[in-house]
Amino acid sequence: MTHDARIRHTDARVRHIAEGDWDGIAALESRAYAALGLSEEPAVLRSRAHTSPATCFALAFPQRLAGYLLALPYPMFQYPDLSRAEGSTEGATERIAVPWRNLHLHDLVVAAPLRGRGLARRLLRRLTATARAGGYEQISLVAVAGSESFWGANGFAPHHGVVPPGAYGGQAVYMSRPVRAGRAEGPEPAGAASPGPAPHDDEGE
């Protein structure tokens, strides 16, 4: 029996991201997205969290980082440019300054050996509760690499044609759901989970 098989999912804690988490987050992100051509530079990834620290979370066991979630305020039907840091694009300052009622789930990743244990749903529930407390009306995301069915099972509806071909891979689908109606209780695939890739059973981009 492997060490990961002995880990109890109840030992995991969802907390805000700490400075010391970033090497682990970058490694998890690369393993989830590099092969898909969707991996972001570490500085670009960090810029998402620095924009809205209160809506970004780490999934941690006592001895290891097991996953993370990055979300930030964004206008509906818009999404981050994977090649650019937040604040570097034209109009970014204005975009973040406006009190948008939409929270964009940019990325959700759980380490591959720990997928299929409901950990992605724990992160999603935390985000939903945070969004509700913050007065957000919608949560949006871009489902990638065949993850549309996972997000659909968790209450997200597709908006086809929003993401241009190639921006997030060939299977990218923009999706959203109301915060008040959202409950993260759908089934989890044993593969990838991500708004980004298929919730690599615990991912999202």
Secondary structure, DSSP 4 states (H G I P E B T S, - for coil): --HHHH--GGG-EEEE--GGGHHHHHHHHHHHHGGGT----HHHHHHHHHH-GGG-EEEEETTEEEEEEEEEE--TT----TTS-TTSSTTHHHHHHS--SEEEEEEEEE-GGGTTSSHHHHHHHHHHHHHHHTT--EEEEEE-TT-HHHHHHTT-EEETTSSPTTSS-TT-EEEEEETTT----S---SSB--SSSS-BSSEE-
